[in-house]
Amino acid sequence: MQGQLEVEIGALYDADRRRAEALAGALGQPDLCKKTFEEFIAAPTDLIVEAASIEAVRAYAERILSAGKNLVVLSVGALLDEGFRRRLVSLAKANRLRIVVPSGAIGGLDLLKAAAVKGLDSVVLTTTKNPSSLEAGKITRKTIIFEGDAQEAVRLFPKNINVAAAVAIASGTNVKVRMVADPDARLNTHEVVARGAFGEMKIAVSNVPSPDNPKTSYLAALSVIRSIQGMGEALSLGA
């Protein structure tokens, strides 16, 4: 699409250096791997993509923005901390930067934001995955393993339920979350049902698990690529 950013990878960093070295090697550019975060943040880049963990966002996001880098956040669970989120937004505004949260494994965040303008009465997220993706132990039949709010879901399943955090932030509500472990599930399924002054919506997405990490969905990786591409476009749909 016309206006998409042309992106070049300038540096890679992981607390487990072997992972960064493996990725740099796969790209045929071993020099991209930086030994320390200080070396990484000093590289001549405009945009940092976080693809690590909630803890990594808490540890590094403020330093990234303070260094004048735009930031893409995948571990959106970290942003459920309202005080932390406000600090990041203030830093971004002060430095004229952007914090981008990709849609990840779910769609319809734009619809939820629009519906929230006049208020939402209820938002319910049901996530169904194979027990192996949830580290839920030996489960032989379809079982609800969690029911609660988004904050608690992210605390208990930090590597599996970033969708809950994204839905909660987009809707501005205390989202009810239901986690289902299904031994017969071959796809990761997320269903959002929202009701409010606008009416009622149901959004359901069934994703192929990522081949490198079954705890997340392949669509989540694709959404990162699309978010970066969209940063250079003059025309924005569904924002």
Secondary structure, 3 states (H helix, E strand, C coil): CCCCCCCCCCCECCCCHHHHHHHHHHCCCHHHECCCHHHHHHCCCCEEEECCCHHHHHHHHHHHHHCCCEEEECCHHHHHCHHHHHHHHHHHHHCCCCEECCCCCCCCHHHHHHHHCCCEEEEEEEEEECHHHHCCCCCCCCEEEEEEEHHHHHHHCCCCCHHHHHHHHHHCCCCEEEEEECCCCCCEEEEEEEEECCEEEEEEEEECECCCCCCCEHHHHHHHHHHHHHCCCCCCCCC
